[in-house]
Amino acid sequence: MTTDDQIHLARTHLASARHVTVLTGAGISADSGVPTFRGTDGLWRTFRAEDLATPEAFERDPRLVWEWYNWRRELIATKQPNPAHIALVELERRRPDTFWLITQNVDGLHRTAGSQRLSEIHGNIWKVRCTGCGIISENREVPLPILPTCRLCQALLRPHIVWFGESLLGEDLRRCDQALRNCDLLLVIGTSGIVYPAAGFASVAKEVGALVIEINLDSTPQSDLVDLSLQGRAKDLVPLLL
Protein backbone atom coordinates (compact mmCIF):
# COMPACT_ATOMS: atom_id res chain seq x y z
CA MET A 1 0.00 0.00 0.00
CA THR A 2 1.42 3.41 -0.97
CA THR A 3 1.69 6.29 1.47
CA ASP A 4 -1.13 8.10 -0.34
CA ASP A 5 -3.32 5.01 0.00
CA GLN A 6 -2.52 4.78 3.71
CA ILE A 7 -3.37 8.45 4.25
CA HIS A 8 -6.64 8.06 2.35
CA LEU A 9 -7.54 5.01 4.44
CA ALA A 10 -6.65 6.78 7.69
CA ARG A 11 -8.70 9.82 6.65
CA THR A 12 -11.68 7.59 5.89
CA HIS A 13 -11.48 5.85 9.26
CA LEU A 14 -11.13 9.16 11.08
CA ALA A 15 -14.11 10.68 9.29
CA SER A 16 -16.36 7.76 10.21
CA ALA A 17 -15.22 7.38 13.83
CA ARG A 18 -17.69 8.48 16.50
CA HIS A 19 -15.31 8.81 19.47
CA VAL A 20 -11.69 9.77 18.82
CA THR A 21 -8.86 9.70 21.35
CA VAL A 22 -5.37 10.99 20.54
CA LEU A 23 -2.08 10.20 22.29
CA THR A 24 0.92 12.42 21.57
CA GLY A 25 4.57 12.20 22.53
CA ALA A 26 7.84 14.03 21.94
CA GLY A 27 7.68 13.55 18.17
CA ILE A 28 4.92 16.12 17.70
CA SER A 29 6.87 18.76 19.65
CA ALA A 30 10.13 17.90 17.90
CA ASP A 31 8.58 19.39 14.77
CA SER A 32 8.38 22.68 16.68
CA GLY A 33 12.07 22.43 17.57
CA VAL A 34 11.59 21.24 21.15
CA PRO A 35 14.39 18.85 22.20
CA THR A 36 13.38 15.61 23.88
CA PHE A 37 15.57 16.43 26.92
CA ARG A 38 16.44 12.75 27.07
CA GLY A 39 19.34 10.85 25.54
CA THR A 40 21.82 13.15 23.78
CA ASP A 41 19.32 16.03 23.91
CA GLY A 42 18.98 15.57 27.65
CA LEU A 43 22.56 16.45 28.56
CA TRP A 44 22.76 19.76 30.40
CA ARG A 45 26.13 20.80 31.76
CA THR A 46 27.26 17.37 32.96
CA PHE A 47 23.84 16.11 34.04
CA ARG A 48 21.35 13.80 32.37
CA ALA A 49 17.63 14.51 32.54
CA GLU A 50 17.12 11.25 34.42
CA ASP A 51 19.45 12.52 37.17
CA LEU A 52 17.61 15.81 37.66
CA ALA A 53 13.94 14.96 37.18
CA THR A 54 13.54 13.11 40.48
CA PRO A 55 12.18 13.98 43.93
CA GLU A 56 15.55 13.00 45.39
CA ALA A 57 17.44 15.46 43.18
CA PHE A 58 15.06 18.26 44.16
CA GLU A 59 15.39 17.46 47.85
CA ARG A 60 19.16 17.31 47.54
CA ASP A 61 19.69 20.46 45.44
CA PRO A 62 16.51 22.37 44.51
CA ARG A 63 18.53 25.27 43.09
CA LEU A 64 20.25 22.99 40.56
CA VAL A 65 16.95 21.42 39.50
CA TRP A 66 15.30 24.82 39.11
CA GLU A 67 18.26 26.12 37.07
CA TRP A 68 17.72 23.21 34.68
CA TYR A 69 13.99 23.81 34.45
CA ASN A 70 14.54 27.53 33.94
CA TRP A 71 16.86 26.70 31.03
CA ARG A 72 14.19 24.43 29.57
CA ARG A 73 11.48 27.08 30.01
CA GLU A 74 13.63 29.68 28.27
CA LEU A 75 14.16 27.32 25.35
CA ILE A 76 10.51 26.23 25.05
CA ALA A 77 9.34 29.86 25.28
CA THR A 78 10.88 30.45 21.83
CA LYS A 79 8.85 27.63 20.21
CA GLN A 80 5.42 27.72 18.61
CA PRO A 81 2.78 25.06 17.87
CA ASN A 82 3.22 23.46 14.45
CA PRO A 83 0.60 22.33 11.89
CA ALA A 84 0.09 19.02 13.73
CA HIS A 85 -0.90 20.83 16.93
CA ILE A 86 -3.23 23.09 14.94
CA ALA A 87 -4.82 20.14 13.14
CA LEU A 88 -5.67 18.47 16.46
CA VAL A 89 -7.37 21.68 17.61
CA GLU A 90 -9.48 21.55 14.45
CA LEU A 91 -10.28 17.87 15.07
CA GLU A 92 -11.49 18.80 18.57
CA ARG A 93 -13.58 21.64 17.14
CA ARG A 94 -15.30 19.26 14.73
CA ARG A 95 -16.26 16.81 17.49
CA PRO A 96 -16.39 18.79 20.75
CA ASP A 97 -18.11 16.07 22.80
CA THR A 98 -16.44 12.93 21.43
CA PHE A 99 -12.75 13.89 21.41
CA TRP A 100 -10.02 13.62 24.02
CA LEU A 101 -6.31 14.34 23.76
CA ILE A 102 -3.74 12.65 26.00
CA THR A 103 -0.22 14.06 25.86
CA GLN A 104 3.02 12.93 27.44
CA ASN A 105 4.58 16.30 26.64
CA VAL A 106 5.08 18.96 29.30
CA ASP A 107 5.84 21.88 26.97
CA GLY A 108 2.27 23.23 26.94
CA LEU A 109 2.18 23.61 23.14
CA HIS A 110 -1.17 21.84 22.84
CA ARG A 111 -2.77 24.40 25.16
CA THR A 112 -1.00 27.24 23.34
CA ALA A 113 -2.44 25.92 20.07
CA GLY A 114 -5.93 25.96 21.58
CA SER A 115 -6.59 22.39 22.73
CA GLN A 116 -9.00 22.27 25.67
CA ARG A 117 -10.16 18.67 26.03
CA LEU A 118 -6.84 17.16 27.10
CA SER A 119 -4.90 15.38 29.84
CA GLU A 120 -1.27 16.43 30.35
CA ILE A 121 -0.36 13.20 32.12
CA HIS A 122 3.27 14.18 32.84
CA GLY A 123 2.42 17.70 33.94
CA ASN A 124 3.11 21.12 32.46
CA ILE A 125 6.37 23.04 32.67
CA TRP A 126 4.41 26.31 32.88
CA LYS A 127 2.75 25.26 36.12
CA VAL A 128 4.25 25.20 39.61
CA ARG A 129 3.17 23.39 42.74
CA CYS A 130 3.77 24.55 46.30
CA THR A 131 5.64 22.07 48.47
CA GLY A 132 3.85 23.55 51.48
CA CYS A 133 0.16 24.21 50.77
CA GLY A 134 0.02 22.17 47.55
CA ILE A 135 -1.55 24.93 45.44
CA ILE A 136 -0.99 24.49 41.68
CA SER A 137 -0.74 27.67 39.64
CA GLU A 138 0.35 28.84 36.21
CA ASN A 139 3.71 30.60 36.03
CA ARG A 140 5.08 31.98 32.76
CA GLU A 141 8.01 33.97 34.18
CA VAL A 142 11.08 33.74 31.95
CA PRO A 143 13.63 33.81 33.41
CA LEU A 144 12.27 32.44 36.66
CA PRO A 145 13.62 33.85 39.93
CA ILE A 146 15.49 31.05 41.70
CA LEU A 147 14.45 29.80 44.17
CA PRO A 148 10.74 30.53 43.54
CA THR A 149 8.42 30.60 46.55
CA CYS A 150 4.65 30.42 47.05
CA ARG A 151 2.85 33.75 47.21
CA LEU A 152 0.39 32.34 49.73
CA CYS A 153 2.59 30.55 52.27
CA GLN A 154 6.15 31.39 51.12
CA ALA A 155 7.12 27.70 50.90
CA LEU A 156 9.34 26.46 48.08
CA LEU A 157 7.71 25.86 44.71
CA ARG A 158 8.49 22.85 42.51
CA PRO A 159 7.72 22.24 38.83
CA HIS A 160 4.29 20.68 38.34
CA ILE A 161 5.90 17.70 36.59
CA VAL A 162 5.57 13.97 37.20
CA TRP A 163 9.18 13.02 37.92
CA PHE A 164 10.87 9.65 37.64
CA GLY A 165 9.73 7.55 40.58
CA GLU A 166 6.43 9.41 40.96
CA SER A 167 2.98 8.13 40.02
CA LEU A 168 0.63 9.79 37.57
CA LEU A 169 -2.29 11.59 39.17
CA GLY A 170 -5.22 9.26 39.77
CA GLU A 171 -7.64 11.74 38.20
CA ASP A 172 -5.59 11.80 34.98
CA LEU A 173 -5.39 8.02 34.85
CA ARG A 174 -9.15 7.68 35.31
CA ARG A 175 -9.88 10.24 32.59
CA CYS A 176 -7.46 8.57 30.19
CA ASP A 177 -8.90 5.13 30.84
CA GLN A 178 -12.38 6.45 30.15
CA ALA A 179 -11.27 8.08 26.89
CA LEU A 180 -9.47 4.92 25.75
CA ARG A 181 -12.35 2.59 26.58
CA ASN A 182 -14.96 4.84 24.95
CA CYS A 183 -13.12 5.50 21.70
CA ASP A 184 -13.54 3.65 18.44
CA LEU A 185 -10.37 5.21 17.00
CA LEU A 186 -7.07 5.93 18.76
CA LEU A 187 -4.53 8.12 16.98
CA VAL A 188 -0.98 7.69 18.36
CA ILE A 189 1.38 10.48 17.28
CA GLY A 190 5.12 10.82 17.86
CA THR A 191 5.55 8.51 20.81
CA SER A 192 8.14 5.75 21.11
CA GLY A 193 5.77 3.33 22.79
CA ILE A 194 8.26 2.39 25.51
CA VAL A 195 7.32 4.68 28.42
CA TYR A 196 4.57 3.30 30.64
CA PRO A 197 1.75 3.65 31.35
CA ALA A 198 1.24 5.43 27.99
CA ALA A 199 2.95 2.55 26.18
CA GLY A 200 0.01 0.36 27.16
CA PHE A 201 -2.71 2.72 25.95
CA ALA A 202 -2.88 1.24 22.44
CA SER A 203 -3.48 -2.21 23.92
CA VAL A 204 -6.32 -0.86 26.07
CA ALA A 205 -7.98 0.66 23.00
CA LYS A 206 -7.53 -2.55 21.02
CA GLU A 207 -9.17 -4.54 23.83
CA VAL A 208 -12.41 -2.61 23.36
CA GLY A 209 -12.30 -2.98 19.58
CA ALA A 210 -10.95 0.46 18.65
CA LEU A 211 -8.95 0.96 15.47
CA VAL A 212 -5.42 2.27 16.21
CA ILE A 213 -3.48 4.47 13.80
CA GLU A 214 0.16 5.32 14.50
CA ILE A 215 2.10 8.29 13.10
CA ASN A 216 5.81 8.31 13.83
CA LEU A 217 9.06 9.16 12.11
CA ASP A 218 10.23 5.56 12.48
CA SER A 219 8.66 2.24 13.34
CA THR A 220 8.12 1.58 17.05
CA PRO A 221 7.70 -1.50 19.27
CA GLN A 222 3.94 -0.99 18.79
CA SER A 223 3.95 -0.78 14.99
CA ASP A 224 2.99 -4.46 14.68
CA LEU A 225 0.13 -4.01 17.14
CA VAL A 226 -1.59 -1.07 15.44
CA ASP A 227 -3.97 -1.31 12.48
CA LEU A 228 -2.23 1.33 10.39
CA SER A 229 1.28 2.74 10.76
CA LEU A 230 2.23 5.93 8.90
CA GLN A 231 5.88 6.92 8.88
CA GLY A 232 6.77 10.57 8.56
CA ARG A 233 6.74 13.85 10.43
CA ALA A 234 3.67 14.70 12.45
CA LYS A 235 3.55 18.24 11.07
CA ASP A 236 3.26 16.83 7.55
CA LEU A 237 0.95 13.86 8.11
CA VAL A 238 -1.56 14.91 10.77
CA PRO A 239 -3.02 17.83 8.74
CA LEU A 240 -3.55 15.46 5.80
CA LEU A 241 -5.91 13.33 7.90
CA LEU A 242 -8.40 16.22 8.02
N, C-alpha and C positions, 0 to 999 in steps of 0.2 A: 504494500500500500504506500503510495507517495505521500509526502508531507501535506500537499494540498488536499488529498483525500482524507487524511487523518484530521486535518483542521475542519473540513466540511462535516465529517462525522461527529466530531466533538461539538461543533456549533449546533448540529441537529439535536444531539442529546441534551445540550444545555437549554435550548429553546423549548423542549418538551418537558423538562423536569419541573416538578411542582415545588419541591423544597430543595434548595441548594445550600450546601455548606462549603466553605473554602478554608483551606489550611495553607498558610504562607510561612516561609522560612527566609534565611539570609539571602537566598538567590534573588528575591524580588527587590531587596534593598541594594544589593550589589549593583544593579542596573542604575541606581541613583548615585553610585560612587561611595557607598557606605562599606567600609571594611568589615570583615566578619569578626575581627577582634579575637579570633582563635587561630591556632596554627601559626604560620609565618606572619599573618596580619595581626596576631594577638601580642606580639612582642612589643613591650613598652619599656624603655630604658633596658633593664636586664630582667624584667619580670614577664611571666606569661599570664594570660588572662585567668587561667585556672588557679594561679597562685594568689590572685588579688580578689576575685569574685567569690569570697567565702566569708561566713560569719567570723571565723577564726582570724582571718587577715584584718578584718575591720576592728575586732576587739584588740588585736595586737598593735595595729598602727593605723588608726582611722584617717590620719592626715595623708598618708601614702595612698590609701584607697580612694580618698576624695580627690587627690591630685590626678589620679588616673581617670576617674569619672569626669572630672572637669575637662581634661584633655579630650575625652570622647565626646562630651557635650559640645565643645568648641568645634570639633570636626563635623559632627552631625548637623550642627546649626547652619552649615554652609550648603547642605544638601536639600534637594527638593523632590517631591513625589514624581515618579516617572509614569509613562502611559499605562503600565500595568496597574499601578495604584489607582489611577483615574478610571480605568475600565471597571475595576471592582466597585468603585463608588457608583458607576452607572448601573452595574448589575444589581446593586442593592436598591437603587432608585426604581428599577423596573419591577422588583418584587419585594416591597418593603416589609411584608409580613412573613415571608417564607425564605429569608436569607439570613445566614449568620457567618461571620468571618472570625476565624481563629488564627492568631498570629503568634509565632515564637519570637518575633522581633521586638526589641525594646526601644527602637529609634523614634517611634511616634509618627512615622510618615503616613501610615494609614489614616490616622486622625487628622493630620494636616491636609491630606487629600480630600477628606470629607466623610470618611467611613464613620458610621454611628453604631451599627449593630455588630459589635465585635468584642472578643475576649482577648486581652493582651496577657497571655498566660504566664509569660516570664517577667511581666512588669513593664514599666515605662521609665526611660531615663530622665524624662522631664517631670517626674513626680518624686517627692521625698516623703519619708515616713519618720515620725518622731520616735526616738528610742525610749522616750519617757511616757508621753500621753498617748502615743500610737496614732495620732492624727496624720492622715495622708493628704497632701496638698500638691498642687501644681507649682512648679518652680522653673522659670525659663531664664534665670540669670546666667549670663555668659560674659565674662568669667564668673564663676561662683566664688563667693568669699569662703575661705577655708580656715577654720572649720565652721560649717553652717549650723545654726542653732534654731530651735523652735521659737516662734514668736509668742506662743501661748505659755509655755512652761520653761523655756530656755534650755531644754535638754538637747543633746546632740541629735542632729538629723542624719539619716542614712538614705542611700538611694532606694527607691521603691522598686527593687529588682529581686527576683527569686534567684538567690545565689546557689552555687554548688553545695549540696548537702542540705538544702532547704526543700520543703514540700510546696507544691503548687497550692494556691488557695482553694479550699473546698468549694467555695461558690463558683469559681472558674471551672473547676473540674465537673461540677454538676451541670453547668450551662453547656459546656462542650459536649458532654455525654448526651444531653438532650438533643443538641443540634445534630450530632452524628447519627443518633438512632431515629431521628425524624426525617432525615434527608433521603432523597432518592438519587441524588448526585453529589459526589464529593470531588472537589477540584483541589488538587495538591500542587502547590506552586513553590519551586525554589527551596525545597527542604531535602536534606540528605537522607532522611528516613532512618537515622541511627540514634537520635536523642529521644529518650522516653520521658514522659508518656506519649508525646506527639507521634513518635514512630509507630505506635500501635493504633492510631486513629483510623487509618485506612482499613485495617482488619475489622474494627468495630463497625464501620460503615458497610463493609462487605457482608458481615454477619446478618444485617437486616435487609440485604438485597439491593443496596445502593450501587450504582455504577460509579467507578472511581477513575478519574482522568488525572494523569500526572504531567506536569510541565517542569522540565529541569534541563539545565545545560548539558548534563551527562546522565547516563543511566544510574539508578540507585539500587540499593538492596531490595526496594519495593517494586521495581519496574516489572518483575514477573508476576506480582500479585495484582497489579492494577489492570483495568480493562483496556485502557488506551494510554500510551506513553508518548508524549511529544517532546522532542529534544530541541532546545533552542533557548534564547533569552526571553525571560518573562515579558519584558517591555515590548518585544516584537510579537509574541504569540498570544498573550492574553487579550489584547484589543481585537485580534482577528476572530475570537470566539463570539464577539457581540455583533 
